[in-house]
Amino acid sequence: MEKLKALVRLEESLVKLPSIGRRSAERMAYALLGMDDEDLIEFSDALKNLKQSIHVCPICGFLTDGDECEICASNEREHDVLMVVSYPKDVIAFENAETYHGLYHVLNGVISLGKGGSVENLNINALLDRVEKQRFREVIIATNPTIEGEATALYIAKLLEPKVGNVTRLAYGLQMGGNLEYTDSLTLSKAIEGRRKL
């Protein structure tokens, strides 16, 4: 028996989400089909609104629904310390650890020539402009401890060295090959405390 086209289309869309395989997509599609019309419309509106409401902060590259993100707008942050991360999810991981109180800069990727992640695709020019305009006493490079993360960290460190006196890297309490978003708060805290100069 052939599947209904609308269900197949929905499953094809759901499979594009991370960690969703064919069976999970099929279960989700049937669950959505079983929802009340009101709940389904709310779900659909939430998806449409996601891209319309949320955009990149023009200062740091994090996500916001305002003119700038709440971190950049805050007067309670340390404005002379900047942490460079690869993705918005990394900012959320550090914020959940509640140990770091400086500013962030999101690169939106890493240097990965095999996967098409070139320097031109990263938010590096905005980082260099920020460092030129604002005096940072320290820039912490907090890319993932992977080959791509290390290559990105070294590249950025070389660019920043003449402009910032103190460029540091997170300590290696983080496991190699891991992702910051899955790292527990204590490990992230220790990594911040044990950072070293590059």
N, C-alpha and C positions, 0 to 999 in steps of 0.2 A: 504494500500500500504506500502510495506517495504522500509525503508530508504536505501540509497546507503551505502555500507560498508565503503568506504573511508570517507564519511561525518560523519558516526557514530563514527569511530575511532578518527577523529579530534575533535568532540564534547566531547568525553570521555576524551581527553587530555585537552581541554579547561576548562572543569568543575573542574579540579584539581587546577585551579588558585583561589586565594581568592576572595570572593564576586561574583563569576560567577556561576549562576544557569543554569539549563537545557535550559531555553528559551534564555538566553544571549549567551550561548555556541552555540546554533543553529543559532542565528543571526550572530555571529562572523564567524562561519563556512561558511555560505552562502556569507558573505562579502568577505572572503578570496577567495572563489571560483570565485567571480566576479572580482577579481583584475587582472590587466594586468600581463602577465607572468614575465616581468621584475621586477615589484613591489613584486610579490610573491617570486621570487628567492632572492631578497634583504631581504625580511622578513625572509625567511628560513635561509639565511646566517647569519643574525643578531642573530637568535636563536642559531645556531650552534656555533657561535663565542663567545657567552656569557660565556659559561662554559670553553672554551679554553683560553680566554683572561684574565678573572677575577679570582683572587685567593685571599687567605687570607694573610694579611700582617704578616710576621713571628715575628714581634715585638709586635704588639697590637691586632691582630685578626680582624682588619677592612678589607674592601675589597680594592684591588688594581690591577692594570694591570702592575705594575713595580716591582722592587725588594722589595721595602717597600712602604707604603702608603705616600702620600704627607704630612700628619700631622706629622708622625714620622720623616720624612726627613726635615721638616721645621726648620730653625734657628730662626724664629720669634715667636715660641710658648714658653709658660712658661714650661720649662722642669722639674720643681720641683713640679708640681701639676698634679695629675693623676685622671681622672674620670673613674670609672668602670661602664659600661653599660651592658645590657643583649644582645642586638642585634645590628648589623650594622645600622639598621634604626634609632636607638636611637642617634647614632653619627650624622647622617644627620640632625635630629631634632635640636640638640644643635648647630650644625654648622649654620643652617638656622637662629637660634636666634641671632647669632653674638655677644654673651655676654661672652662666655667661650673661653679662649685662651690657655688652657693647653693641656696635652696629654690625650689619651683615652686607655682603655683596654676593649676589647669586650669578654664577657663570652660565647657568643653563646648559651644562654638559661638561665633557672632559675632552682632552686631546686623544683621539682614537682613530688613527688613520685607517685601520682595517674596517671600522664601523662608520666611516664618514664623518667623524667628529674632528673637524679641522679647527685651527686657531681662529679663522675668520667667522666661524659659527658661534663662537663664545662671546660673552659679554665683557671682553677684556678692555676694549677702548674706553668704555664707561668707567671701568675700574681705574684706569690710568688717569682719566680726567678727574675723578674724585680725589685721588691721591695728590694730584697737582693742586687742587683748589682747597683741600682741607688737610690740615696738619694732623696726621695720625702718629701717635707715639709708638704704636705697634700694629702690624698687620699679621693676623694668624691665618695660615693657609690650612683649611680643613677639608681637603678632598679625601675621597675614600682611599684606604690603604691597598690599592690595586696597582697594577702596572700603569694603567691609564691615569689614575689619580696621582701617582708619583711623577709621571712625565709632566702632567699639568702643573703640579706644585713646583717642580724645578723650573719650568718655563716661566711661570709667574714670578717666582723668587728672583730670577735673573732680571726681569723687567722692573721689579720694585726696588731692588737693592740700592740703586743710585738715588731713589726718591724717598725711601723710608729707612730710618736708621735701624729699626728692629723688625725683621721679618722672621716669623717663627712658624713651625709646623707642629701639628698635634703629636703628642707622644705616641709611642707604639703599644699602648695598652689596648689599642684596637686590633682586632685580628686581621691579618693580611687576607685580602680577597673578600672582606666583608663589606657591608653597606651601613652607613651611619644611621639610616632610618630604623634599622633593626637592632641597634646597639642599646643596651640598657643605660639608664641614667647615671649610675655609679661609674661605669666604664667611661662614659663621655666626660664626666666631671674630672676623673683622674687624667684623662687624655688632655684636657684643657690645662690642668695644673702642671703636668709634666711636659708641656710643649718645649721645643728646643729651637735654637736659631738655625736657619738654613744656610 
